[in-house]
Amino acid sequence: MAKEILAAAWDGVLPKETLRMEDLPQPRGRVFNIQRYSLDDGPGIRTTVFLKGCQLRCPWCSNPESQSFEPQILYRYTACKMCGACIAVCPQGAVTMGADGIDIDRARCAVCGECAAACVQGALKISGEDMTVEQVFKVIRRDAAYYEESGGGVTCSGGEILAQADFVRELFKKCREAGYHTCADTSGFGTAEAMEKVLKFADLVYFDLKHADDGWHLANLAVPRDVIIRNLRLCALRGVPVVIRVPLVPGQNDSEENLTAMAELAKSIVPRAQVNILPYHKYGESKYRSVGMEYTLSHLRENTPEELERAAAVFVECGLECTISK
C-alpha cells in the first residue's frame, strides 16, 4: 500500500498532504528493551536500544532473551501468584501449573499475548516488539538534555546489531542529524556489508573479543572467529574509534595464554584501541528460567580483584590502554 500511495503522489493523483511519513516504507527493528539513563554502554548518559536476535551462544550471556530472533513470552516467576488466570485464557493450551509456578510449553506457544494480558501481577510479558525508526527515536529524544550535559548519546546493543543493520544505520543516521553521539555495541559477527552499514553513522564501536582460538570459538560459541576478526579489521580501516571489550570468564577464556593471544591480535589490528575487561557475573542467571533455558555456568565463581588486575596487565604490557569495568 505504501508504494502505491507514494507512486500516486508522485504522479499528482493525490495532494501532497495525503502522503504521510507513516505510509512510507521504513526499516523496522525487533526491540526487546530500550534502557534510558544508561551509564555502562558508552560515554556519558545514554539511551541503549537492545535488539533481539544473536547467532552466538555464549554460555555466560546475561540477556538470554536476546538470543532468539522471534518474540517470546517471558515468565518472571518471582512475581507469579499461581492464580491460574493465564492457564484459563491460553488458546493453545501451552500453559500449565507446575509445582513451583507455571510451565510453558514453548513448542505449542503461539506468543499471542493472551496470558500476559490476563496476568495482573505482570509476571508474563512478550519480549520482542517490531518498531520503526521513528518510534524508537521518539523515546530517544526524551533524554536529549542528558546527552548534551553529559557527553552521552545513543547505543545500539543486542542481541547482535549486525543482524538488523538496515535499522541500525537509519537510526544512527537520524541520531547524527540530531547531534546525538552514536555507539555500536557488537560481537562483530555479521556480513561485511552489514558492518559497513553500521559503521557509516557510528561514532564509536564497542567490539567484543571473547577468545583467540578458532576451534574453541566455534565449539563453545557456535560461530567461527574469522568473520569477527574480518569485521574488526573493517572498523580499523574505516577509522571509527574502537573499544575492545573482553568478558573475563573463569575457566573459559581467562588463561594467560589466551589473554596474551587476544592482546597481540588486538594490537595488530587496532593499535590505538582501548581495552575494557568485563568481570564475570551472574546477574542474568534468573532470566534463563524466564525464557525456558538452562544456565550452565552456575558452578563458576566471580573473578577475584587480583585476577582482573592480572588480566588487564597482559593488555597493558602489550602496549594497549586497559580498564576494568565495575
C-alpha positions as CSV (number, residue, x, y, z in Angstrom):
1,M,0.0,0.0,0.0
2,A,2.8,2.4,0.8
3,K,4.4,2.0,-2.6
4,E,1.0,2.7,-4.3
5,I,0.4,5.8,-2.3
6,L,3.9,7.1,-3.0
7,A,3.6,6.5,-6.7
8,A,0.2,8.2,-6.8
9,A,1.6,11.3,-5.0
10,W,4.5,11.5,-7.5
11,D,2.0,11.3,-10.4
12,G,0.0,14.1,-9.0
13,V,-3.1,11.9,-8.4
14,L,-3.0,12.7,-4.6
15,P,-2.5,16.0,-2.9
16,K,0.9,16.3,-1.1
17,E,-0.8,16.4,2.3
18,T,-2.2,12.9,1.6
19,L,1.3,11.4,1.7
20,R,2.2,10.8,5.3
21,M,5.6,9.6,6.8
22,E,3.9,6.6,8.4
23,D,2.7,5.5,4.9
24,L,6.3,5.2,3.6
25,P,8.3,2.0,4.0
26,Q,10.6,2.2,7.0
27,P,13.1,-0.4,8.3
28,R,11.9,-1.9,11.4
29,G,13.9,-3.2,14.3
30,R,12.9,-6.0,16.6
31,V,13.5,-4.4,20.0
32,F,13.4,-6.2,23.4
33,N,14.3,-3.2,25.6
34,I,15.0,0.5,25.5
35,Q,17.0,1.4,28.6
36,R,17.1,5.1,29.4
37,Y,19.7,6.7,31.6
38,S,22.3,4.0,30.9
39,L,25.8,4.6,32.3
40,D,27.6,1.4,31.1
41,D,27.1,1.4,27.3
42,G,29.3,4.3,26.2
43,P,30.4,7.7,27.3
44,G,28.1,9.9,29.4
45,I,24.4,9.2,30.0
46,R,22.9,7.2,27.2
47,T,19.8,5.5,25.8
48,T,20.5,1.9,24.9
49,V,18.4,0.2,22.3
50,F,18.5,-3.6,22.7
51,L,17.8,-5.5,19.5
52,K,16.6,-9.1,19.5
53,G,18.4,-12.0,17.9
54,C,22.0,-13.3,18.1
55,Q,23.8,-16.1,16.4
56,L,26.3,-16.5,19.2
57,R,25.6,-18.9,22.1
58,C,27.8,-17.6,24.8
59,P,27.1,-19.7,27.9
60,W,27.6,-16.6,30.1
61,C,25.2,-14.4,28.2
62,S,23.4,-12.1,30.6
63,N,20.5,-11.4,28.2
64,P,19.2,-14.9,27.2
65,E,16.0,-13.3,25.9
66,S,18.2,-11.6,23.3
67,Q,19.3,-14.8,21.6
68,S,16.1,-15.8,19.7
69,F,15.1,-13.6,16.8
70,E,11.4,-14.4,17.5
71,P,9.2,-12.8,20.1
72,Q,9.0,-14.8,23.3
73,I,6.9,-15.0,26.4
74,L,9.0,-14.0,29.5
75,Y,7.9,-15.5,32.8
76,R,9.0,-13.7,35.9
77,Y,8.3,-16.4,38.4
78,T,9.1,-14.3,41.5
79,A,6.1,-12.2,40.7
80,C,3.7,-15.1,40.0
81,K,0.9,-15.7,42.4
82,M,-0.1,-19.0,40.7
83,C,-3.6,-17.8,40.3
84,G,-4.1,-19.7,37.0
85,A,-5.6,-16.9,35.0
86,C,-3.0,-17.4,32.3
87,I,-3.9,-21.1,32.1
88,A,-7.6,-20.3,31.5
89,V,-7.1,-18.0,28.6
90,C,-4.3,-19.7,26.6
91,P,-5.9,-20.8,23.3
92,Q,-3.1,-23.2,22.6
93,G,-3.2,-25.0,26.0
94,A,0.5,-24.2,26.3
95,V,0.4,-23.1,29.9
96,T,0.0,-25.5,32.8
97,M,0.5,-25.4,36.6
98,G,3.8,-26.8,37.9
99,A,5.0,-27.4,41.5
100,D,6.7,-24.0,41.9
101,G,5.0,-21.9,39.2
102,I,3.5,-22.2,35.7
103,D,5.1,-24.2,32.9
104,I,5.0,-23.0,29.4
105,D,5.2,-25.5,26.5
106,R,7.2,-23.2,24.2
107,A,6.7,-25.5,21.2
108,R,3.0,-25.0,21.4
109,C,3.0,-21.4,22.5
110,A,2.0,-19.0,19.7
111,V,3.1,-15.9,21.6
112,C,-0.4,-14.4,21.2
113,G,0.0,-12.5,24.4
114,E,-3.4,-13.6,25.9
115,C,-1.6,-14.9,29.0
116,A,0.3,-11.7,29.5
117,A,-2.9,-9.6,29.2
118,A,-4.6,-11.8,31.8
119,C,-1.7,-11.6,34.3
120,V,-2.5,-8.8,36.7
121,Q,0.8,-9.3,38.6
122,G,2.8,-8.6,35.5
123,A,4.7,-12.0,35.7
124,L,4.2,-12.6,32.0
125,K,5.1,-10.3,29.1
126,I,6.1,-10.5,25.5
127,S,9.8,-9.9,24.7
128,G,10.3,-8.6,21.2
129,E,8.4,-5.7,19.5
130,D,8.8,-4.6,16.0
131,M,9.4,-0.8,16.0
132,T,10.1,1.8,13.3
133,V,13.0,4.2,13.4
134,E,10.5,7.0,14.2
135,Q,9.0,5.1,17.1
136,V,12.4,4.4,18.7
137,F,13.6,7.9,18.1
138,K,10.6,9.3,19.8
139,V,11.8,7.5,23.0
140,I,15.4,8.6,22.4
141,R,14.8,12.3,22.1
142,R,13.2,12.5,25.5
143,D,16.7,12.4,27.0
144,A,18.4,14.8,24.6
145,A,19.2,17.2,27.5
146,Y,21.1,14.4,29.3
147,Y,23.2,13.7,26.2
148,E,24.1,17.3,25.9
149,E,25.0,17.8,29.5
150,S,26.9,14.5,30.0
151,G,28.5,14.0,26.6
152,G,26.3,10.9,26.2
153,G,24.2,9.7,23.3
154,V,22.6,6.5,21.9
155,T,23.9,3.0,21.9
156,C,22.5,0.0,19.9
157,S,23.2,-3.3,21.5
158,G,21.7,-6.7,21.5
159,G,21.5,-9.5,20.7
160,E,23.6,-8.7,17.6
161,I,23.0,-5.4,15.9
162,L,24.6,-6.6,12.6
163,A,21.7,-8.9,12.1
164,Q,19.5,-5.7,11.8
165,A,22.0,-3.5,10.1
166,D,19.5,-1.5,8.0
167,F,17.5,-0.5,11.0
168,V,20.7,0.5,13.0
169,R,22.0,2.5,10.1
170,E,18.8,4.5,9.7
171,L,18.5,5.0,13.5
172,F,22.1,6.2,13.8
173,K,21.7,8.5,10.8
174,K,18.7,10.1,12.4
175,C,20.7,10.4,15.7
176,R,23.6,12.0,14.0
177,E,21.3,14.5,12.2
178,A,20.0,15.5,15.7
179,G,23.6,15.8,17.0
180,Y,23.5,12.7,19.3
181,H,26.6,10.6,19.7
182,T,26.2,7.0,18.4
183,C,27.8,3.8,19.7
184,A,27.6,0.4,18.1
185,D,27.9,-2.5,20.6
186,T,28.6,-5.6,18.6
187,S,30.1,-9.1,18.8
188,G,31.4,-8.5,15.3
189,F,29.5,-11.5,13.8
190,G,27.8,-10.5,10.6
191,T,28.4,-9.8,6.9
192,A,30.9,-7.2,5.8
193,E,28.0,-5.4,4.2
194,A,26.2,-5.2,7.5
195,M,29.3,-3.9,9.3
196,E,29.8,-1.2,6.7
197,K,26.2,-0.1,7.1
198,V,26.6,0.3,10.8
199,L,30.0,2.0,10.6
200,K,28.7,4.6,8.2
201,F,26.9,6.5,11.1
202,A,28.7,5.1,14.2
203,D,30.8,7.5,16.2
204,L,32.2,4.7,18.4
205,V,32.3,0.9,18.3
206,Y,32.2,-1.4,21.4
207,F,33.6,-4.6,19.9
208,D,33.6,-7.9,21.9
209,L,36.6,-10.3,21.7
210,K,35.9,-13.5,23.6
211,H,38.6,-15.9,22.6
212,A,41.7,-16.1,20.4
213,D,41.3,-19.8,19.3
214,D,39.2,-20.6,16.3
215,G,38.3,-24.1,17.3
216,W,37.3,-23.1,20.8
217,H,35.2,-20.2,19.4
218,L,33.2,-22.5,17.1
219,A,32.8,-25.3,19.6
220,N,31.7,-23.1,22.5
221,L,30.0,-20.1,20.9
222,A,28.6,-21.7,17.8
223,V,30.2,-19.3,15.3
224,P,33.6,-19.0,13.6
225,R,36.0,-16.4,14.8
226,D,37.3,-15.4,11.3
227,V,34.2,-13.4,10.5
228,I,34.6,-11.4,13.7
229,I,38.2,-10.6,13.0
230,R,37.4,-9.5,9.5
231,N,34.9,-7.0,10.8
232,L,37.3,-5.7,13.4
233,R,39.7,-5.0,10.6
234,L,36.9,-3.1,8.8
235,C,36.4,-0.9,11.9
236,A,40.1,-0.1,11.8
237,L,40.1,0.5,8.1
238,R,37.2,3.0,8.4
239,G,38.9,4.8,11.2
240,V,36.0,4.6,13.7
241,P,37.2,4.6,17.3
242,V,37.1,1.2,18.9
243,V,36.8,-0.1,22.4
244,I,37.6,-3.8,22.6
245,R,35.7,-5.4,25.4
246,V,36.8,-8.7,26.9
247,P,34.3,-10.7,29.1
248,L,36.6,-12.4,31.5
249,V,35.0,-15.8,32.4
250,P,36.9,-18.1,34.8
251,G,37.9,-21.4,33.2
252,Q,36.6,-20.2,29.8
253,N,38.9,-17.5,28.4
254,D,41.0,-16.3,31.4
255,S,44.2,-18.2,30.8
256,E,47.4,-16.2,30.4
257,E,48.0,-17.9,27.0
258,N,44.6,-16.8,25.6
259,L,44.8,-13.3,27.0
260,T,48.2,-12.8,25.5
261,A,47.0,-14.1,22.2
262,M,44.0,-11.7,22.3
263,A,46.2,-8.8,23.3
264,E,48.6,-9.4,20.4
265,L,45.7,-9.8,18.0
266,A,44.0,-6.6,19.1
267,K,47.3,-4.7,18.9
268,S,48.0,-5.9,15.4
269,I,44.6,-4.8,14.1
270,V,43.7,-1.7,16.1
271,P,47.0,-0.4,17.7
272,R,45.3,2.5,19.4
273,A,42.2,0.6,20.6
274,Q,41.2,0.8,24.3
275,V,40.5,-2.4,26.0
276,N,37.8,-2.9,28.6
277,I,37.8,-6.0,30.8
278,L,34.2,-7.1,31.7
279,P,34.2,-9.1,35.0
280,Y,32.1,-12.3,35.0
281,H,28.8,-12.0,37.0
282,K,25.6,-14.0,37.3
283,Y,23.2,-11.1,37.1
284,G,21.4,-12.7,34.2
285,E,21.1,-16.2,35.7
286,S,17.5,-15.8,36.8
287,K,16.5,-14.8,33.3
288,Y,17.2,-18.2,31.9
289,R,14.2,-19.7,33.6
290,S,12.1,-16.9,32.3
291,V,12.7,-18.0,28.7
292,G,12.8,-21.7,29.4
293,M,16.6,-22.1,29.1
294,E,19.1,-23.7,31.4
295,Y,22.0,-21.7,32.8
296,T,25.1,-24.0,32.6
297,L,27.7,-21.9,34.5
298,S,26.1,-21.8,37.9
299,H,29.2,-23.6,39.3
300,L,31.5,-20.7,38.3
301,R,32.7,-18.1,40.8
302,E,33.3,-14.5,40.1
303,N,36.8,-13.1,39.3
304,T,38.9,-12.0,42.2
305,P,40.4,-8.5,42.1
306,E,43.8,-10.0,41.6
307,E,42.7,-12.0,38.6
308,L,41.2,-8.9,37.0
309,E,44.3,-6.8,37.6
310,R,46.5,-9.6,36.2
311,A,44.3,-9.9,33.0
312,A,44.5,-6.1,32.5
313,A,48.2,-6.2,32.9
314,V,48.5,-8.6,30.0
315,F,47.0,-6.0,27.6
316,V,49.0,-3.1,29.1
317,E,52.2,-5.0,28.7
318,C,51.3,-5.4,25.0
319,G,51.0,-1.6,24.7
320,L,47.3,-1.2,25.0
321,E,45.3,1.0,27.4
322,C,43.1,-1.2,29.5
323,T,40.4,-0.5,32.1
324,I,38.3,-2.8,34.3
325,S,34.5,-2.3,34.4
326,K,32.8,-2.4,37.8
